[in-house]
Amino acid sequence: MPHMHHHEPTTKQQGLRASLLRISGALFVCFALLGSWLVFDLHRAYEKVLTDASYRAMQRSQIIGQSFRTEILAADYVLRDVLGRVQAEDLVFPDPNLDHAQRLTRLLKEKADTVPDFVSMVLFNHDCAFVATVTGENTGVRSKPALCEARKMHQGPGPLVSYVSGKSSASGHSVLVLSRNIVSPSGDFLGGVMSVIELERAQHRFDAYSLGANDTVAMLDDAQVLLARRPLLAHAIEQRVDTPEVPETVRSSATGTSSAVQWDIDGRKRLFGFHKIEGFPFVIAYGFDKAELLLSWRQRAFELGVGYCILLVLALAAARAHWTMRLQRDELMASRATLQELATRDPLTGLHNRRFLDAAVPREFARAQRAGATLAVIMLDLDHFKRVNDEFSHAAGDEVLKALADLLKNGARESDLICRYGGEEFIAIMPGMTTDQALERVESWRKQLEAAPVAYGDLLIHVTLSAGIAMFPEHGSSPDELMARADEMLYKSKREGRNRTSVFA
């Protein structure tokens, strides 16, 4: 007998597992693609924020650098104006002509007053000795040998610009010194004019700029010496600093602009824009606080990340709900199938019961009609079964019934239907069998049962069976007619002495 119901749960479980794998795979692919797109989009937005900020930082450093260059050029214009009003013969010390000396002092004061940032202005001779000053004092003082030598060696078209630290300057303050030379037709150094600008004025100018709460602006020379900074870090002014480090491409160029993300001297990471002031050894560094730049980007990344996680959780919850429903549905179907199986199975023998038979016989009859095939209906009954119950007990009778059921199942084909019809009566429906084949099969069962007593404890119970056979289409044109004639043949066997098989003639 086929037992397809034992395989159905496994098949359903495999189908459910395959379905779950497909859903899980689809979810994984979808969320992997969505996650990749989010990462790509956030990375692109991150790069755009830094790119835009780099451009703005370079632009601001360039504007501030151009402003300083304009002021230096204005000061240089005054120097050139002064040089146009003096001759090499005027650079005499000591000056024997008091009126001449006073005239030079007035000239310097008049020109110095036009540039508010000037601290002083000085005319010097070929030995770098001061021959005239704005105040008329300190004449005869000589510049430091290194500075004097630098003036003599200067060949460029612009002024010589030098940084002098507070430790080395006469005023005790760090200053910028601008000087222009007077040379002979043959190129000999004859003297010149210089102006002094205190770097504190650069610091004041920085303080006037409108900056973000954590933005910075600084001026450094080619040696990484911090000349001015906002916010002011007094301990670092005039000190060589490691950061922000001016890129070599900017430091080595006549004029250049660049940007970089670096740690600042105050311990904050900033995106700096660098600009080299054209013609002068100074670099302006404007820095945006990186954390502030990325504040809105981080907020967006957080919101997208939370949205992604919520969507993932909802998708997993929906998938789990779907899986649970599928599981519950399959369990319900399995329960129904089990209940249906129980409802159509005889609990003692495991064979189909009369309820199943009543539904199955019309189907098998209709199938045989459509196919033009034969159908054997066999009714079997244990002989003197009441005597078995009376002599050996009902439990022994149950063992006899189970033994017969096992015998019938072992000798049946997959297409055969073996049912316990009630009490000790059984029915077999066998499609596609001829009369001789059906008779041979029933006789085989009868002889096996007769030859093999049923063991019950220490007892051996000898039993026999009687059977009746009716065939479609020879013996009936309807299920009821076949059943009636098979039953008639069973009772014929009983009447004729039992332990035999009768075929409707």
DOVO-335737 format. One record per residue (C-alpha): x, y, z. Coordinates in pm, whole numbers, plus 50000, padded with zeros to 5 digits. Layout:
N
+-------+-------+-------+
!    px !    py !    pz !
+-------+-------+-------+
!     X !     Y !     Z !
...
+-------+-------+-------+
//
This chain:
505
+-------+-------+-------+
!    px !    py !    pz !
+-------+-------+-------+
! 50000 ! 50000 ! 50000 !
! 50133 ! 50346 ! 49919 !
! 50167 ! 50581 ! 50212 !
! 50203 ! 50916 ! 50033 !
! 50095 ! 51110 ! 50340 !
! 50429 ! 51023 ! 50506 !
! 50618 ! 51209 ! 50231 !
! 50394 ! 51514 ! 50202 !
! 50523 ! 51704 ! 50511 !
! 50882 ! 51666 ! 50389 !
! 50791 ! 51793 ! 50045 !
! 50603 ! 52088 ! 50193 !
! 50893 ! 52166 ! 50426 !
! 51132 ! 52162 ! 50132 !
! 50901 ! 52393 ! 49937 !
! 50873 ! 52628 ! 50234 !
! 51249 ! 52625 ! 50281 !
! 51301 ! 52705 ! 49912 !
! 51045 ! 52985 ! 49935 !
! 51217 ! 53128 ! 50241 !
! 51553 ! 53112 ! 50067 !
! 51412 ! 53297 ! 49765 !
! 51259 ! 53568 ! 49983 !
! 51577 ! 53598 ! 50191 !
! 51789 ! 53618 ! 49877 !
! 51565 ! 53885 ! 49725 !
! 51574 ! 54088 ! 50049 !
! 51952 ! 54054 ! 50070 !
! 52000 ! 54168 ! 49710 !
! 51758 ! 54461 ! 49749 !
! 51911 ! 54587 ! 50071 !
! 52265 ! 54529 ! 49946 !
! 52188 ! 54743 ! 49641 !
! 52013 ! 55005 ! 49854 !
! 52299 ! 55009 ! 50106 !
! 52558 ! 55040 ! 49828 !
! 52366 ! 55330 ! 49675 !
! 52343 ! 55504 ! 50016 !
! 52716 ! 55460 ! 50078 !
! 52798 ! 55590 ! 49730 !
! 52560 ! 55886 ! 49766 !
! 52693 ! 55977 ! 50111 !
! 53053 ! 55948 ! 49992 !
! 52975 ! 56171 ! 49696 !
! 52806 ! 56425 ! 49927 !
! 53106 ! 56405 ! 50165 !
! 53350 ! 56477 ! 49884 !
! 53133 ! 56764 ! 49760 !
! 53126 ! 56926 ! 50106 !
! 53506 ! 56912 ! 50128 !
! 53553 ! 57024 ! 49768 !
! 53324 ! 57324 ! 49813 !
! 53490 ! 57413 ! 50144 !
! 53837 ! 57382 ! 49985 !
! 53739 ! 57627 ! 49715 !
! 53599 ! 57873 ! 49971 !
! 53904 ! 57840 ! 50198 !
! 54143 ! 57903 ! 49908 !
! 53930 ! 58192 ! 49790 !
! 53931 ! 58357 ! 50135 !
! 54305 ! 58307 ! 50183 !
! 54360 ! 58457 ! 49839 !
! 54141 ! 58761 ! 49916 !
! 54320 ! 58822 ! 50247 !
! 54659 ! 58769 ! 50081 !
! 54572 ! 59015 ! 49805 !
! 54468 ! 59268 ! 50069 !
! 54805 ! 59238 ! 50242 !
! 54988 ! 59256 ! 49912 !
! 54800 ! 59575 ! 49825 !
! 54908 ! 59731 ! 50155 !
! 55269 ! 59627 ! 50101 !
! 55260 ! 59762 ! 49746 !
! 55116 ! 60089 ! 49879 !
! 55406 ! 60111 ! 50119 !
! 55643 ! 60026 ! 49835 !
! 55489 ! 60304 ! 49628 !
! 55582 ! 60552 ! 49901 !
! 55939 ! 60415 ! 49904 !
! 55969 ! 60463 ! 49532 !
! 55828 ! 60814 ! 49563 !
! 56091 ! 60897 ! 49824 !
! 56368 ! 60752 ! 49605 !
! 56251 ! 60976 ! 49324 !
! 56310 ! 61282 ! 49544 !
! 56662 ! 61203 ! 49672 !
! 56999 ! 61156 ! 49505 !
! 57302 ! 60954 ! 49602 !
! 57464 ! 61281 ! 49711 !
! 57189 ! 61325 ! 49975 !
! 57295 ! 61007 ! 50155 !
! 57566 ! 61170 ! 50369 !
! 57641 ! 61109 ! 50734 !
! 57714 ! 61313 ! 50921 !
! 57538 ! 61578 ! 50714 !
! 57730 ! 61908 ! 50738 !
! 57425 ! 62099 ! 50608 !
! 57165 ! 62121 ! 50887 !
! 56898 ! 62259 ! 50650 !
! 56958 ! 61968 ! 50413 !
! 56923 ! 61718 ! 50696 !
! 56600 ! 61880 ! 50818 !
! 56462 ! 61880 ! 50465 !
! 56519 ! 61505 ! 50439 !
! 56355 ! 61449 ! 50779 !
! 56050 ! 61650 ! 50674 !
! 56028 ! 61453 ! 50348 !
! 56031 ! 61120 ! 50532 !
! 55772 ! 61236 ! 50788 !
! 55546 ! 61375 ! 50519 !
! 55554 ! 61050 ! 50324 !
! 55530 ! 60826 ! 50632 !
! 55214 ! 61005 ! 50740 !
! 55044 ! 60891 ! 50419 !
! 55080 ! 60526 ! 50528 !
! 54926 ! 60470 ! 50873 !
! 55092 ! 60129 ! 50911 !
! 55443 ! 60275 ! 50892 !
! 55622 ! 60281 ! 51225 !
! 55919 ! 60459 ! 51080 !
! 56102 ! 60540 ! 50758 !
! 56478 ! 60567 ! 50715 !
! 56730 ! 60677 ! 50449 !
! 57060 ! 60484 ! 50462 !
! 57394 ! 60509 ! 50282 !
! 57617 ! 60248 ! 50121 !
! 57732 ! 60131 ! 50468 !
! 57366 ! 60089 ! 50577 !
! 57411 ! 60377 ! 50823 !
! 57095 ! 60583 ! 50887 !
! 57141 ! 60932 ! 50736 !
! 56783 ! 61053 ! 50799 !
! 56480 ! 60928 ! 50997 !
! 56119 ! 61036 ! 51046 !
! 56196 ! 61166 ! 51396 !
! 56545 ! 61294 ! 51319 !
! 56681 ! 61062 ! 51586 !
! 56896 ! 60747 ! 51566 !
! 57099 ! 60884 ! 51271 !
! 57428 ! 60706 ! 51237 !
! 57283 ! 60374 ! 51356 !
! 57374 ! 60087 ! 51130 !
! 57153 ! 59797 ! 51027 !
! 57260 ! 59451 ! 51129 !
! 57534 ! 59312 ! 50898 !
! 57315 ! 59026 ! 50769 !
! 57034 ! 59267 ! 50675 !
! 57281 ! 59509 ! 50514 !
! 57434 ! 59226 ! 50314 !
! 57090 ! 59111 ! 50201 !
! 57017 ! 59463 ! 50072 !
! 57340 ! 59473 ! 49877 !
! 57264 ! 59134 ! 49719 !
! 56903 ! 59214 ! 49633 !
! 56853 ! 59231 ! 49255 !
! 56477 ! 59193 ! 49204 !
! 56249 ! 59459 ! 49062 !
! 56041 ! 59472 ! 49378 !
! 56134 ! 59580 ! 49729 !
! 56333 ! 59362 ! 49965 !
! 56094 ! 59238 ! 50233 !
! 56243 ! 59098 ! 50554 !
! 56090 ! 58967 ! 50873 !
! 56262 ! 59075 ! 51193 !
! 56156 ! 58914 ! 51519 !
! 56085 ! 59111 ! 51830 !
! 56409 ! 58985 ! 51985 !
! 56610 ! 59137 ! 51702 !
! 56419 ! 59460 ! 51627 !
! 56502 ! 59794 ! 51790 !
! 56140 ! 59839 ! 51903 !
! 56117 ! 59496 ! 52064 !
! 55824 ! 59407 ! 51836 !
! 55826 ! 59177 ! 51534 !
! 55827 ! 59386 ! 51217 !
! 55832 ! 59370 ! 50839 !
! 56112 ! 59571 ! 50684 !
! 56071 ! 59696 ! 50325 !
! 56365 ! 59853 ! 50149 !
! 56459 ! 59986 ! 49802 !
! 56811 ! 60053 ! 49685 !
! 56982 ! 60336 ! 49502 !
! 57243 ! 60201 ! 49264 !
! 57499 ! 60367 ! 49040 !
! 57481 ! 60340 ! 48658 !
! 57734 ! 60059 ! 48688 !
! 57514 ! 59877 ! 48943 !
! 57703 ! 59961 ! 49261 !
! 57505 ! 59977 ! 49585 !
! 57490 ! 60339 ! 49704 !
! 57222 ! 60322 ! 49976 !
! 56844 ! 60343 ! 49980 !
! 56527 ! 60389 ! 50178 !
! 56342 ! 60150 ! 50408 !
! 56019 ! 60142 ! 50603 !
! 55924 ! 59941 ! 50910 !
! 55573 ! 59793 ! 50964 !
! 55487 ! 59629 ! 51296 !
! 55322 ! 59288 ! 51258 !
! 55084 ! 59373 ! 51541 !
! 54902 ! 59577 ! 51282 !
! 54854 ! 59260 ! 51077 !
! 54710 ! 59095 ! 51389 !
! 54471 ! 59388 ! 51434 !
! 54364 ! 59354 ! 51075 !
! 54296 ! 58981 ! 51125 !
! 54085 ! 59067 ! 51429 !
! 53868 ! 59286 ! 51208 !
! 53773 ! 58994 ! 50981 !
! 53442 ! 58814 ! 51031 !
! 53515 ! 58446 ! 51089 !
! 53311 ! 58141 ! 51182 !
! 53311 ! 58041 ! 51549 !
! 53588 ! 57785 ! 51499 !
! 53750 ! 57917 ! 51180 !
! 54108 ! 58048 ! 51179 !
! 54328 ! 58271 ! 50964 !
! 54706 ! 58284 ! 50999 !
! 55009 ! 58435 ! 50829 !
! 55333 ! 58238 ! 50813 !
! 55667 ! 58301 ! 50650 !
! 55864 ! 58057 ! 50435 !
! 56025 ! 57906 ! 50747 !
! 55687 ! 57815 ! 50903 !
! 55716 ! 58099 ! 51156 !
! 55371 ! 58210 ! 51273 !
! 55351 ! 58589 ! 51225 !
! 54985 ! 58653 ! 51302 !
! 54678 ! 58444 ! 51381 !
! 54313 ! 58474 ! 51467 !
! 54210 ! 58359 ! 51717 !
! 54531 ! 58485 ! 51875 !
! 54760 ! 58229 ! 52037 !
! 55015 ! 58463 ! 52192 !
! 55255 ! 58186 ! 52295 !
! 55284 ! 58067 ! 51932 !
! 55341 ! 58405 ! 51763 !
! 55696 ! 58437 ! 51624 !
! 55746 ! 58063 ! 51685 !
! 55809 ! 57801 ! 51422 !
! 55501 ! 57577 ! 51408 !
! 55451 ! 57232 ! 51256 !
! 55090 ! 57293 ! 51168 !
! 54925 ! 57413 ! 50961 !
! 55209 ! 57298 ! 50737 !
! 55234 ! 57503 ! 50418 !
! 55240 ! 57265 ! 50118 !
! 55571 ! 57262 ! 49934 !
! 55392 ! 57346 ! 49608 !
! 55278 ! 57673 ! 49765 !
! 55598 ! 57752 ! 49955 !
! 55825 ! 57706 ! 49654 !
! 55609 ! 57899 ! 49406 !
! 55611 ! 58272 ! 49334 !
! 55239 ! 58270 ! 49391 !
! 55022 ! 57966 ! 49453 !
! 54704 ! 57836 ! 49611 !
! 54628 ! 57496 ! 49758 !
! 54419 ! 57322 ! 50023 !
! 54462 ! 57036 ! 50270 !
! 54297 ! 56883 ! 50576 !
! 54536 ! 56911 ! 50872 !
! 54542 ! 56926 ! 51249 !
! 54573 ! 57286 ! 51366 !
! 54795 ! 57418 ! 51643 !
! 54494 ! 57431 ! 51878 !
! 54427 ! 57058 ! 51833 !
! 54127 ! 57085 ! 51600 !
! 54118 ! 56931 ! 51254 !
! 54058 ! 57191 ! 50984 !
! 54040 ! 57219 ! 50610 !
! 54295 ! 57487 ! 50515 !
! 54321 ! 57702 ! 50207 !
! 54677 ! 57834 ! 50148 !
! 54779 ! 58133 ! 49938 !
! 55131 ! 58260 ! 49875 !
! 55142 ! 58643 ! 49859 !
! 55291 ! 58718 ! 49521 !
! 55640 ! 58860 ! 49541 !
! 55668 ! 58823 ! 49917 !
! 55776 ! 58537 ! 50147 !
! 55443 ! 58511 ! 50328 !
! 55156 ! 58263 ! 50314 !
! 54799 ! 58315 ! 50430 !
! 54627 ! 58002 ! 50572 !
! 54248 ! 58012 ! 50615 !
! 54098 ! 57716 ! 50800 !
! 53741 ! 57584 ! 50830 !
! 53664 ! 57356 ! 51125 !
! 53610 ! 57016 ! 50966 !
! 53358 ! 56900 ! 51229 !
! 53139 ! 57204 ! 51159 !
! 53172 ! 57157 ! 50783 !
! 53043 ! 56802 ! 50812 !
! 52771 ! 56874 ! 51068 !
! 52483 ! 56878 ! 50817 !
! 52639 ! 56586 ! 50626 !
! 52659 ! 56381 ! 50946 !
! 52298 ! 56469 ! 51026 !
! 52189 ! 56352 ! 50680 !
! 52402 ! 56037 ! 50710 !
! 52244 ! 55965 ! 51050 !
! 51892 ! 56017 ! 50916 !
! 51954 ! 55798 ! 50612 !
! 52119 ! 55534 ! 50827 !
! 51826 ! 55532 ! 51072 !
! 51580 ! 55521 ! 50780 !
! 51772 ! 55233 ! 50624 !
! 51773 ! 55040 ! 50953 !
! 51402 ! 55103 ! 51010 !
! 51325 ! 54989 ! 50656 !
! 51540 ! 54680 ! 50708 !
! 51367 ! 54599 ! 51037 !
! 51024 ! 54647 ! 50878 !
! 51121 ! 54429 ! 50583 !
! 51253 ! 54158 ! 50814 !
! 50938 ! 54186 ! 51025 !
! 50721 ! 54159 ! 50714 !
! 50924 ! 53864 ! 50590 !
! 50902 ! 53699 ! 50928 !
! 50527 ! 53758 ! 50937 !
! 50500 ! 53608 ! 50589 !
! 50712 ! 53312 ! 50693 !
! 50505 ! 53266 ! 51010 !
! 50181 ! 53280 ! 50811 !
! 50317 ! 53030 ! 50561 !
! 50431 ! 52806 ! 50843 !
! 50100 ! 52834 ! 51024 !
! 49912 ! 52774 ! 50700 !
! 50122 ! 52468 ! 50622 !
! 50085 ! 52345 ! 50979 !
! 49710 ! 52399 ! 50954 !
! 49700 ! 52213 ! 50624 !
! 49911 ! 51937 ! 50773 !
! 49680 ! 51924 ! 51074 !
! 49379 ! 51908 ! 50847 !
! 49546 ! 51637 ! 50642 !
! 49628 ! 51448 ! 50961 !
! 49273 ! 51484 ! 51088 !
! 49140 ! 51379 ! 50751 !
! 49378 ! 51085 ! 50753 !
! 49268 ! 50991 ! 51102 !
! 48906 ! 51025 ! 50995 !
! 48960 ! 50785 ! 50705 !
! 49189 ! 50538 ! 50882 !
! 49101 ! 50243 ! 51099 !
! 49296 ! 50301 ! 51423 !
! 49346 ! 49932 ! 51494 !
! 49474 ! 49802 ! 51160 !
! 49597 ! 50122 ! 50995 !
! 49390 ! 50040 ! 50686 !
! 49143 ! 50282 ! 50528 !
! 48800 ! 50271 ! 50686 !
! 48447 ! 50255 ! 50545 !
! 48424 ! 50637 ! 50515 !
! 48724 ! 50640 ! 50285 !
! 48587 ! 50344 ! 50092 !
! 48251 ! 50511 ! 50030 !
! 48433 ! 50806 ! 49865 !
! 48702 ! 50601 ! 49687 !
! 48488 ! 50333 ! 49518 !
! 48294 ! 50576 ! 49292 !
! 48625 ! 50739 ! 49186 !
! 48787 ! 50408 ! 49103 !
! 48474 ! 50291 ! 48918 !
! 48463 ! 50615 ! 48714 !
! 48833 ! 50586 ! 48634 !
! 48788 ! 50227 ! 48513 !
! 48493 ! 50334 ! 48297 !
! 48695 ! 50615 ! 48135 !
! 48994 ! 50391 ! 48072 !
! 48788 ! 50090 ! 47962 !
! 48976 ! 49889 ! 48224 !
! 48872 ! 49609 ! 48458 !
! 48809 ! 49653 ! 48831 !
! 48799 ! 49375 ! 49088 !
! 48589 ! 49414 ! 49406 !
! 48679 ! 49160 ! 49675 !
! 48502 ! 49114 ! 50007 !
! 48676 ! 48910 ! 50279 !
! 48554 ! 48790 ! 50618 !
! 48724 ! 48596 ! 50899 !
! 48557 ! 48263 ! 50966 !
! 48413 ! 48209 ! 51316 !
! 48568 ! 48532 ! 51445 !
! 48319 ! 48551 ! 51733 !
! 48456 ! 48222 ! 51859 !
! 48808 ! 48373 ! 51866 !
! 48685 ! 48662 ! 52081 !
! 48493 ! 48429 ! 52311 !
! 48772 ! 48173 ! 52355 !
! 49082 ! 48394 ! 52355 !
! 48952 ! 48746 ! 52445 !
! 48888 ! 49057 ! 52240 !
! 49258 ! 49153 ! 52265 !
! 49343 ! 48828 ! 52091 !
! 49078 ! 48906 ! 51832 !
! 49246 ! 49243 ! 51774 !
! 49578 ! 49066 ! 51711 !
! 49409 ! 48842 ! 51452 !
! 49257 ! 49146 ! 51276 !
! 49599 ! 49320 ! 51266 !
! 49766 ! 49007 ! 51133 !
! 49516 ! 48985 ! 50848 !
! 49557 ! 49356 ! 50775 !
! 49937 ! 49315 ! 50752 !
! 49892 ! 49017 ! 50520 !
! 49661 ! 49216 ! 50290 !
! 49892 ! 49522 ! 50285 !
! 50204 ! 49318 ! 50208 !
! 50042 ! 49156 ! 49909 !
! 49888 ! 49472 ! 49760 !
! 50000 ! 49697 ! 49479 !
! 50026 ! 50078 ! 49505 !
! 49705 ! 50114 ! 49304 !
! 49509 ! 49872 ! 49525 !
! 49274 ! 49996 ! 49800 !
! 49251 ! 49777 ! 50110 !
! 48986 ! 49877 ! 50367 !
! 48844 ! 49745 ! 50690 !
! 48473 ! 49753 ! 50616 !
! 48362 ! 49682 ! 50969 !
! 48418 ! 49419 ! 51242 !
! 48602 ! 49128 ! 51084 !
! 48502 ! 49221 ! 50727 !
! 48752 ! 49366 ! 50474 !
! 48723 ! 49493 ! 50116 !
! 48992 ! 49514 ! 49847 !
! 48948 ! 49726 ! 49531 !
! 49200 ! 49625 ! 49264 !
! 49210 ! 49818 ! 48934 !
! 49330 ! 49654 ! 48612 !
! 49302 ! 49294 ! 48730 !
! 49148 ! 49004 ! 48542 !
! 48921 ! 48754 ! 48715 !
! 49196 ! 48491 ! 48725 !
! 49447 ! 48736 ! 48870 !
! 49206 ! 48848 ! 49139 !
! 49125 ! 48488 ! 49228 !
! 49495 ! 48402 ! 49242 !
! 49564 ! 48696 ! 49474 !
! 49279 ! 48614 ! 49713 !
! 49372 ! 48244 ! 49722 !
! 49728 ! 48342 ! 49807 !
! 49601 ! 48543 ! 50106 !
! 49366 ! 48267 ! 50215 !
! 49635 ! 47998 ! 50204 !
! 49892 ! 48214 ! 50385 !
! 49649 ! 48290 ! 50666 !
! 49550 ! 47926 ! 50696 !
! 49912 ! 47812 ! 50705 !
! 50035 ! 48069 ! 50958 !
! 49857 ! 48073 ! 51295 !
! 49844 ! 48409 ! 51473 !
! 50062 ! 48424 ! 51784 !
! 49905 ! 48575 ! 52095 !
! 50128 ! 48539 ! 52396 !
! 50199 ! 48171 ! 52429 !
! 49896 ! 48083 ! 52218 !
! 49869 ! 48008 ! 51846 !
! 49531 ! 48097 ! 51703 !
! 49427 ! 47922 ! 51381 !
! 49196 ! 48124 ! 51162 !
! 49068 ! 48113 ! 50804 !
! 48890 ! 48354 ! 50575 !
! 48613 ! 48342 ! 50320 !
! 48599 ! 48574 ! 50015 !
! 48375 ! 48680 ! 49730 !
! 48479 ! 48843 ! 49400 !
! 48284 ! 49055 ! 49150 !
! 48440 ! 49205 ! 48835 !
! 48370 ! 49520 ! 48635 !
! 48241 ! 49530 ! 48369 !
! 48131 ! 49162 ! 48352 !
! 47941 ! 49145 ! 48683 !
! 47795 ! 49492 ! 48730 !
! 47760 ! 49840 ! 48581 !
! 47760 ! 50040 ! 48905 !
! 47957 ! 50044 ! 49233 !
! 47657 ! 49935 ! 49436 !
! 47588 ! 49647 ! 49202 !
! 47948 ! 49528 ! 49221 !
! 47955 ! 49558 ! 49602 !
! 47630 ! 49366 ! 49632 !
! 47750 ! 49079 ! 49409 !
! 48086 ! 49058 ! 49586 !
! 47898 ! 49040 ! 49917 !
! 47668 ! 48773 ! 49767 !
! 47973 ! 48567 ! 49671 !
! 48118 ! 48608 ! 50024 !
! 47808 ! 48459 ! 50178 !
! 47809 ! 48185 ! 49915 !
! 48158 ! 48090 ! 50039 !
! 48028 ! 48095 ! 50397 !
! 47733 ! 47871 ! 50306 !
! 47952 ! 47624 ! 50120 !
! 48174 ! 47557 ! 50420 !
! 48394 ! 47865 ! 50465 !
! 48770 ! 47895 ! 50400 !
! 48712 ! 47937 ! 50026 !
! 48670 ! 48200 ! 49752 !
! 48367 ! 48240 ! 49526 !
! 48354 ! 48437 ! 49199 !
! 48029 ! 48574 ! 49061 !
! 47920 ! 48374 ! 48755 !
+-------+-------+-------+
//
